[in-house]
Amino acid sequence: MKKTATIFALTAFALFASASVHAQNFGAGNIVVYRVGDGTSALANTATSVFLDEYTQSGTLVRSIPLPSATPDPATITPTTNRALTADGTGNFEGQITRSVDGRFVTLTGYNRTAGPGRDSTADTAGTTNRIVGTVDAAGNINTTAVIDNAFGTNQSIRSAVTTGGTAGNLSFYVVGSNNGVRLATQGTMTSLLASTVVTPTTAPQNIRVINIFGGQLFVSAASTAATAPLRAGAVGSGIPPADGTQPITNLPGIPDANNQPFAPVGFFFADLDPSVNFTINGFTTPVDTLYITDEGRVAAPTIPAAILKFTFNGTTFVQTGSVALPRARGLTGFVTNSGSVSTVTLFAVNVPVAAGASAVQMLTDTSDYNGTFNGTPTQIASSPTNTAFRGVALAPLVNPTADEVLIEGRVTNARGVPIGGVTLRLSGSRQAVTRTNDDGFYRFEGVEVGGLYTVTAVSRGFSFSPRTLTFGDVQTNTVADFTATPPSKGRRSRFSR
């Protein structure tokens, strides 16, 4: 576990000020936190400045990036003009951030309203106070040109967005908020398209909190309390769905909903901890098999303890495999590392106080692997200075100067060196991809981004592999990942039966 770093309010803003002066790339392996407020006055129900704070995993503040806090002159606006991106100072469910699937961008949301005293940003429709989706790339470049002027009505907030990635200036985003389903917005445009339609099996308000992509599938967390169609954690359509207004939001099997257990989720993180287990929903098969999700709990009677919950997919349904207490847990991100046959999950969570006080970033490590009982212990690595609040957390975007020149490649053979064709290789971590070995046992992942953390896993029904996985950190050059295949021993038991 990393050593806790305590940041005192009197010194924090000196660090924030000095960190934002020098342009630099985000550090590989660092985290990014969405912060609301500049510390000059108490947070209130008004438009408030937003910052992205970069921290090391040990809690050292690296720098702070301010988002635009003033609306541009309407007479000068073009499709490439950055808008303001501010937040409601007391909107605790806003500001949930994600990293793009290709690792190049952190995505965040807010409002095109100048920071300062006055009207609540959510009090206006999106036509009056546009909802904004912004990105920050690895070099700290800001883009807030994805503008939404429809769909969000009075008192409806924007909370979270995610993109698969691509070229800056042409990115599209899946966007969620209070009672608006899943929508698609694009940089340089002034509207959004509806992607989802109903909560399966019937229509209901879709009070969605966070949206993200794992294993090629679009997922959401929500607080839809309609008795006929409760929703707490679900999949949107099949894989990465089109914005055609027909995509169902389907509850994940086995995850508690409002009808069978009180549950108030916000942030979530999926992991692939057993290569032999796949999860299929809405006709799409994804390799993820383990879900970590924050439950903010409830302080009113009946009290619900706040925690991070772990669920494991057993081939049929998700079953809870432990929880770790964490008061008012909200934002969540993480990564997986492998050592031999054991997978370790490192999580970063943001929790907020019940009463006035600092919010914090907590780090915890779960070494229990697939189907093991969650065994992490939270350690606070950072806290928000006075008159500010942390909201969401994501892994830092990755630098990509020569990604098309870096490869991860290798060969799969048996113990005698005979090549094995048709073996599936999965790349996870900073980038996700799948390929197969050719008849000579060779495979290759191209366009691997330097500086990233990657895990290669070999999968085949007819063999086991040594090693089971290979993990590489801070990849800078072409990397070789070879595997040796052996037939499974007789009578081998499923890992889930342990």
NORHUMO-V220378 format. One record per residue. SS is DSSP state (h for helix, s for strand, l for the rest). Layout:
BEGIN
{{SS} {SS}}
END
This chain:
BEGIN
{{l} {l} {l} {l} {l} {l} {l} {l} {h} {h} {h} {h} {h} {h} {h} {h} {h} {h} {h} {l} {l} {l} {l} {l} {l} {l} {l} {l} {l} {l} {s} {s} {s} {s} {s} {s} {l} {l} {l} {l} {l} {l} {l} {l} {l} {l} {s} {s} {l} {s} {s} {s} {s} {s} {s} {l} {l} {l} {l} {l} {s} {s} {s} {s} {s} {s} {l} {l} {l} {l} {l} {l} {l} {h} {h} {h} {l} {l} {l} {l} {l} {l} {l} {l} {l} {s} {s} {s} {l} {l} {l} {l} {l} {l} {l} {s} {l} {s} {s} {l} {l} {l} {l} {l} {s} {s} {s} {s} {s} {s} {s} {l} {l} {l} {l} {l} {l} {l} {l} {l} {h} {h} {h} {l} {l} {l} {l} {l} {l} {l} {s} {s} {s} {s} {s} {s} {s} {l} {l} {l} {l} {s} {s} {s} {s} {s} {s} {s} {l} {l} {l} {l} {l} {l} {l} {l} {l} {s} {s} {s} {s} {s} {l} {l} {l} {l} {l} {l} {l} {l} {l} {s} {s} {s} {s} {s} {s} {l} {l} {l} {l} {l} {s} {s} {s} {s} {l} {l} {l} {l} {l} {s} {s} {s} {l} {s} {s} {s} {s} {l} {l} {s} {l} {l} {l} {l} {l} {s} {s} {s} {s} {s} {s} {s} {l} {l} {s} {s} {s} {s} {s} {s} {s} {s} {l} {l} {l} {l} {l} {l} {s} {s} {s} {s} {s} {s} {l} {l} {l} {l} {l} {l} {l} {l} {l} {l} {s} {s} {s} {s} {s} {l} {l} {l} {l} {l} {l} {l} {l} {l} {l} {l} {l} {l} {s} {s} {s} {s} {s} {s} {s} {l} {l} {l} {l} {l} {l} {l} {s} {s} {s} {l} {l} {s} {s} {s} {l} {l} {l} {s} {s} {s} {s} {s} {s} {l} {l} {s} {l} {l} {l} {l} {l} {s} {l} {l} {s} {s} {s} {s} {s} {s} {s} {l} {l} {l} {l} {s} {s} {s} {s} {s} {s} {s} {s} {l} {l} {l} {s} {s} {s} {s} {s} {s} {s} {s} {s} {s} {s} {l} {l} {s} {s} {s} {s} {s} {s} {s} {s} {s} {s} {l} {l} {l} {l} {l} {l} {l} {l} {s} {s} {s} {s} {s} {s} {s} {l} {l} {l} {l} {l} {l} {l} {l} {l} {l} {l} {l} {s} {s} {s} {s} {s} {l} {l} {l} {l} {l} {s} {s} {s} {s} {s} {s} {s} {l} {l} {l} {l} {l} {l} {l} {h} {h} {h} {l} {l} {s} {s} {s} {s} {s} {s} {s} {l} {l} {l} {l} {s} {l} {l} {l} {l} {s} {s} {s} {s} {s} {s} {l} {l} {l} {s} {s} {s} {s} {l} {l} {l} {l} {l} {s} {s} {s} {s} {l} {l} {l} {l} {l} {l} {l} {l} {s} {s} {s} {s} {s} {s} {l} {l} {l} {l} {s} {s} {s} {l} {l} {s} {s} {s} {s} {l} {l} {l} {l} {l} {l} {s} {s} {l} {l} {s} {s} {s} {s} {l} {l} {l} {l} {l} {l} {l} {l} {h} {h} {h} {l}}
END
